[in-house]
């Protein structure tokens, strides 16, 4: 995963959005600690993850 600092993310925010969407690649904004870090991903990628998690959860619930 590509990493940037918070200052880089602030400076190049729109460029990062474009890169994330064009390459379907999340980017981590690396803070001093994990609690201060975030991941920027496309809405399409996020929705796909949510759908997969929902599907897996439904399978688990069906087996109970």
C-alpha positions in Angstrom: 0.0 0.0 0.0 1.3 3.4 -0.9 2.0 5.7 2.1 2.0 9.5 2.5 2.5 11.8 5.4 -0.4 14.0 6.7 1.4 17.0 5.2 1.7 15.3 1.8 -2.0 14.3 1.9 -3.0 17.8 2.7 -0.8 19.3 0.0 -1.8 16.7 -2.7 -5.3 15.8 -1.6 -7.0 16.0 -5.0 -4.1 14.3 -6.7 -4.4 11.5 -4.2 -8.1 11.1 -4.8 -7.4 10.8 -8.5 -4.7 8.2 -8.0 -6.9 6.2 -5.6 -9.7 6.1 -8.1 -7.7 5.5 -11.2 -5.5 2.7 -9.8 -8.1 1.3 -7.4 -5.4 1.4 -4.8 -5.9 2.5 -1.1 -3.3 5.0 0.3 -2.4 5.2 3.9 -1.9 8.6 5.5 0.7 7.6 8.1 0.5 9.4 11.4 2.9 9.2 14.2 1.0 6.2 15.6 -1.5 3.7 14.1 -4.3 5.6 16.0 -3.4 8.7 14.1 -3.3 7.0 10.7 -6.0 6.6 8.1 -6.6 4.9 4.8 -8.1 6.6 1.8 -9.8 4.3 -0.6 -12.3 4.7 -3.4 -16.0 4.6 -2.6 -16.3 1.7 -5.1 -13.6 -0.3 -3.3 -15.2 0.5 0.1 -18.6 -0.6 -1.1 -17.2 -3.9 -2.5 -15.5 -4.6 0.9 -18.8 -3.9 2.7 -20.8 -6.2 0.4 -18.2 -9.0 0.9 -18.4 -8.6 4.7 -22.2 -8.6 4.6 -22.2 -11.7 2.5 -19.7 -13.5 4.8 -21.7 -12.5 7.9 -24.9 -13.8 6.2 -23.3 -17.1 5.6 -22.1 -17.4 9.2 -25.6 -16.5 10.5 -27.2 -19.1 8.2 -25.0 -21.8 9.7 -26.1 -21.0 13.2 
